[in-house]
Amino acid sequence: MSNASLNVLKVEPIRGLSDKINKVRQDTAEIVSTYIIPEEKILYGAEGDGPRVKLQMEVTDLVKRSGLWAPHLPEDYGGMGLGFMGLAYMNEILAWSMASKRCFGLSAPNSGNQSVLVKYGTEEQKKKWLEPLVRGEMESCFAMTEPDVAGSNPRAIRTSAVRDGDEWVINGRKWFISNANRADFAITMCRTEVDGAEGGVNHMMTQIIVPTDTPGFNIERAMPIWGHTAGEATCEITFSDVRVPLENQLGQRGSGHAAAQDRLGAGRVYHCMDCVGQMWRAFDLMVKRMTEREVHGGLQETKQFLQGFIADSYMDIQAARLMTIHCAEVIDSGNNPRTDISAIKVFVPNAFHRVVDRAMQVYGGLGVCSDLPLEGMYKHARTLRLADGPDEVHRILIAKNVLKRYHSGQCWDFGV
Ligand SMILES: Cc1cc2nc3c(=O)[nH]c(=O)nc-3n(C[C@H](O)[C@H](O)[C@H](O)COP(=O)(O)OP(=O)(O)OC[C@H]3O[C@@H](n4cnc5c(N)ncnc54)[C@H](O)[C@@H]3O)c2cc1C
């Protein structure tokens, strides 16, 4: 493991934050700058699983010894117990490199699945699935989206689970399932209730834990996402008479929709925190380049068109960052975060998209070359505008929630 000190990430203590969180930020920056960024081509690139796994284990060991493992989870489950606010401040450092997530035990879809298992899992399920997942001994995926119905409307899914004695029998097809090729189990969204059943449309689904070595669970193909199928793939899978014991049901029968919203809610916030860290990195790359690159008789930094990029990106980042921290504050305070989660889910990836786009423009041809992390960030930003619920659906939700309050005789609550 190289420890070439690049000093790319300088973190000063933030006044108003606790000593604990400031120390977490500084320790995180030290590991990301010294051990992850210099090796990110191996840790995150397409160099193959062998060298990646070996190096990742070394960095992971250091992260665990530094007490920075699984920052999103409560201490009782092997995490740091930071809460969403602490995580927001840590994650903007951590996410400077997309390679960090795995090294800190915070990678999607595992992180979202862990949060759902913490909330909905039985003691036995936690022992069998959550604990090894947190220790990094297992992988998981979350299987909800289907080819034949709109993924943006999870109430429409058709994959069925029918009870047969003490087993669930699952049939259906899912696609765009991240990490399915590596997963030991899939948290699978199934329709278990018939139309018109008690409870209405929000009580038709149940989440079921399906071990991926169960007969009938088949990976049909790795789907090419931006031309990429290797490594942690996004897969199309089928379930053909897949039988799992009833005890694999996660939460109450019919609670799948609520559990999915909980899971996706946390996952969306983690993604936005990643965007903020990535935006700072793209901004740093852009501004440094402008201070060094001469174009048409002057440094880029002297060109007013490009100075506008600095100003616009700075405003985008600060707005995205503060909205994300505000959302974390709402979650930690126990208030309903749905509107704020939708707001950041729309605003932050769009701001990320703009910030990376400007940085790419400043680099010219090099901007779209994989020598720099910008092209990867660009694809990620674009993808996030439709994954985990497309922009349009979240905009509709924001308006719906605001209007609901006005129709109930209240104005919007401007406090947390
Ligand atoms: C890289 C990647 C990874 C993914 N990982 C997973 C995963 O691990 N597990 C999983 O279950 N899913 C996963 N997904 C699926 C993702 O969540 C869905 O693609 C997303 O929810 C949109 O569903 P859809 O593709 O079926 O689009 P549709 O539902 O067909 O929507 C298409 C478009 O229609 C428009 N639209 C939809 N509803 C409305 C509306 N009400 N008003 C106006 N316009 C609307 C939007 O522009 C939207 O983009 C992943 C997707 C990608 C790209």
PDBQT file of the ligand as one rigid body, heavy atoms in Angstrom, charges set to zero:
ROOT
HETATM    1  C1  LIG A 501     -27.210   2.431 -12.697  1.00  0.00    +0.000 C 
HETATM    2  C2  LIG A 501     -28.540   2.101 -12.111  1.00  0.00    +0.000 A 
HETATM    3  C3  LIG A 501     -28.591   1.340 -10.940  1.00  0.00    +0.000 A 
HETATM    4  C4  LIG A 501     -29.825   0.965 -10.414  1.00  0.00    +0.000 A 
HETATM    5  N1  LIG A 501     -29.855   0.158  -9.290  1.00  0.00    +0.000 NA
HETATM    6  C5  LIG A 501     -31.035  -0.339  -8.873  1.00  0.00    +0.000 A 
HETATM    7  C6  LIG A 501     -31.080  -1.312  -7.807  1.00  0.00    +0.000 A 
HETATM    8  O1  LIG A 501     -30.047  -1.687  -7.239  1.00  0.00    +0.000 OA
HETATM    9  N2  LIG A 501     -32.284  -1.841  -7.466  1.00  0.00    +0.000 N 
HETATM   10  C7  LIG A 501     -33.439  -1.457  -8.052  1.00  0.00    +0.000 A 
HETATM   11  O2  LIG A 501     -34.487  -1.981  -7.692  1.00  0.00    +0.000 OA
HETATM   12  N3  LIG A 501     -33.445  -0.521  -9.057  1.00  0.00    +0.000 NA
HETATM   13  C8  LIG A 501     -32.274   0.034  -9.472  1.00  0.00    +0.000 A 
HETATM   14  N4  LIG A 501     -32.249   0.959 -10.507  1.00  0.00    +0.000 N 
HETATM   15  C9  LIG A 501     -33.510   1.323 -11.170  1.00  0.00    +0.000 C 
HETATM   16  C10 LIG A 501     -33.924   2.769 -10.926  1.00  0.00    +0.000 C 
HETATM   17  O3  LIG A 501     -34.306   2.991  -9.600  1.00  0.00    +0.000 OA
HETATM   18  C11 LIG A 501     -35.038   3.061 -11.943  1.00  0.00    +0.000 C 
HETATM   19  O4  LIG A 501     -34.407   3.091 -13.231  1.00  0.00    +0.000 OA
HETATM   20  C12 LIG A 501     -35.762   4.356 -11.660  1.00  0.00    +0.000 C 
HETATM   21  O5  LIG A 501     -36.547   4.266 -10.495  1.00  0.00    +0.000 OA
HETATM   22  C13 LIG A 501     -36.685   4.741 -12.841  1.00  0.00    +0.000 C 
HETATM   23  O6  LIG A 501     -37.512   3.662 -13.210  1.00  0.00    +0.000 OA
HETATM   24  P1  LIG A 501     -37.596   3.215 -14.746  1.00  0.00    +0.000 P 
HETATM   25  O7  LIG A 501     -36.212   3.041 -15.263  1.00  0.00    +0.000 OA
HETATM   26  O8  LIG A 501     -38.513   2.049 -14.846  1.00  0.00    +0.000 OA
HETATM   27  O9  LIG A 501     -38.200   4.463 -15.487  1.00  0.00    +0.000 OA
HETATM   28  P2  LIG A 501     -39.814   4.862 -15.692  1.00  0.00    +0.000 P 
HETATM   29  O10 LIG A 501     -40.496   4.560 -14.417  1.00  0.00    +0.000 OA
HETATM   30  O11 LIG A 501     -40.209   4.122 -16.927  1.00  0.00    +0.000 OA
HETATM   31  O12 LIG A 501     -39.679   6.363 -15.922  1.00  0.00    +0.000 OA
HETATM   32  C14 LIG A 501     -39.053   6.899 -17.108  1.00  0.00    +0.000 C 
HETATM   33  C15 LIG A 501     -39.153   8.422 -17.093  1.00  0.00    +0.000 C 
HETATM   34  O13 LIG A 501     -40.511   8.817 -17.086  1.00  0.00    +0.000 OA
HETATM   35  C16 LIG A 501     -40.640  10.062 -16.421  1.00  0.00    +0.000 C 
HETATM   36  N5  LIG A 501     -41.657   9.959 -15.363  1.00  0.00    +0.000 N 
HETATM   37  C17 LIG A 501     -41.915   8.900 -14.549  1.00  0.00    +0.000 A 
HETATM   38  N6  LIG A 501     -42.947   9.178 -13.729  1.00  0.00    +0.000 NA
HETATM   39  C18 LIG A 501     -43.365  10.435 -14.043  1.00  0.00    +0.000 A 
HETATM   40  C19 LIG A 501     -44.394  11.293 -13.557  1.00  0.00    +0.000 A 
HETATM   41  N7  LIG A 501     -45.197  10.893 -12.584  1.00  0.00    +0.000 N 
HETATM   42  N8  LIG A 501     -44.520  12.515 -14.116  1.00  0.00    +0.000 NA
HETATM   43  C20 LIG A 501     -43.680  12.937 -15.102  1.00  0.00    +0.000 A 
HETATM   44  N9  LIG A 501     -42.693  12.156 -15.606  1.00  0.00    +0.000 NA
HETATM   45  C21 LIG A 501     -42.537  10.937 -15.073  1.00  0.00    +0.000 A 
HETATM   46  C22 LIG A 501     -39.265  10.412 -15.846  1.00  0.00    +0.000 C 
HETATM   47  O14 LIG A 501     -38.631  11.327 -16.706  1.00  0.00    +0.000 OA
HETATM   48  C23 LIG A 501     -38.538   9.082 -15.864  1.00  0.00    +0.000 C 
HETATM   49  O15 LIG A 501     -37.129   9.229 -15.954  1.00  0.00    +0.000 OA
HETATM   50  C24 LIG A 501     -31.026   1.389 -11.042  1.00  0.00    +0.000 A 
HETATM   51  C25 LIG A 501     -30.966   2.184 -12.186  1.00  0.00    +0.000 A 
HETATM   52  C26 LIG A 501     -29.752   2.539 -12.717  1.00  0.00    +0.000 A 
HETATM   53  C27 LIG A 501     -29.716   3.366 -13.982  1.00  0.00    +0.000 C 
ENDROOT
TORSDOF 0
